[in-house]
Amino acid sequence: MGDDIADDTEDDIDEVERSRLRLRATFTEDAELYDRARPGYPVELYDDLAEVAGVGTGCRLLEIGCGTGQATVPLAERGCHVLAVELGEAMARVARRNLAGFPQAEVVVSAFEDWTPPERPFDVVFSATAFHWVDPAVRVVKSAACLRPGGTIATVATHHVAGGSDDFFREVQDCYERFDPSTPKGLRLSDASAVAKDGREIEESPLFGPVRFFRYERDITYTTGQYLDVLRTYSNHRALGWPVLDAMLACIGSLIDRRHGGRITKRYLTELRVAHRVPSGLEKVGPLPSGDA
Ligand SMILES: C[S@@+](CC[C@H](N)C(=O)[O-])C[C@H]1O[C@@H](n2cnc3c(N)ncnc32)[C@H](O)[C@@H]1O
């Protein structure tokens, strides 16, 4: 029985891993759609990066998972030398097109896990809505290895929170429950204030100092067509397969048209997490096991 439990756990872990690899490859299936539909990030985020990480003219910045350049273009506009490592070939192609005016920005196609960093370290390792797709056993340690002492890791996460067209988001749950078996029954969006600040992964690493959080809330209004396009870029939606996804999007589109006048407003919480690389030799040590003192 003990063995059964152990096997189940291993199977679960394998499934999580398989799902991560499958889902992270979906974005590049329609890079033009992603480029057209996905919003960029608030300008204040780049201002904060300038202040805490010196992101600006001459900064050497490594970006993990640049997509089609949602953050890469504003970073290049601020004068950064950007090297972006992007898994998807089609995403990289569109990113290069968007970065055509910035000779100091380069996009290479590779999984970050497999990529060989140059010898010269970076000032900043940055990743927007992409860090969680990288192997958890690799992402923090390899980011640290790419940074100069005192350099900065900066990751951006996007949370879907309550606000905007609240009635629509309550009603749309019915479409999800009809078509997406993974949707928990009665799911509701949380207020931004209820979203926990979670910096454990980086803080538990001896290679980084404390994590600082910066948060930005904003509302974006979409027409029915624009909103359905955004949903078509979500990896978990794409994973439903087209006949199911089409039916679910028809349900959502009809709800927006019939009950919300063809327009809804979505609230996003964007969170920037920043920590500095501890200089070599000064890595943090955890508490000593009791009895060793
Ligand atoms: C949700 S998109 C984010 C794109 C863009 N940074 C943005 O903010 O919209 C995730 C991106 O990370 C890329 N990606 C996923 N896993 C990766 C990995 N292991 N190494 C490099 N890129 C990866 C995907 O191909 C995709 O372009």
The ligand as a Gaussian input file, in Angstrom:
#p B3LYP/6-31G(d) Opt

LIG

0 1
 C        2.783000      33.718000     -21.370000
 S        4.038000      33.950000     -22.538000
 C        4.750000      35.509000     -22.007000
 C        5.330000      36.262000     -23.168000
 C        5.721000      37.702000     -22.871000
 N        6.864000      37.749000     -21.985000
 C        4.574000      38.482000     -22.252000
 O        4.788000      39.088000     -21.206000
 O        3.470000      38.492000     -22.806000
 C        5.291000      32.806000     -22.066000
 C        6.448000      32.798000     -23.060000
 O        7.524000      32.060000     -22.492000
 C        8.048000      31.192000     -23.474000
 N        8.668000      30.068000     -22.753000
 C        8.040000      29.084000     -22.066000
 N        8.943000      28.274000     -21.498000
 C       10.165000      28.750000     -21.812000
 C       11.494000      28.325000     -21.527000
 N       11.718000      27.243000     -20.795000
 N       12.528000      29.049000     -22.013000
 C       12.294000      30.155000     -22.773000
 N       11.054000      30.599000     -23.082000
 C       10.003000      29.912000     -22.609000
 C        6.836000      30.802000     -24.313000
 O        7.182000      30.335000     -25.584000
 C        6.079000      32.125000     -24.358000
 O        6.499000      32.926000     -25.428000

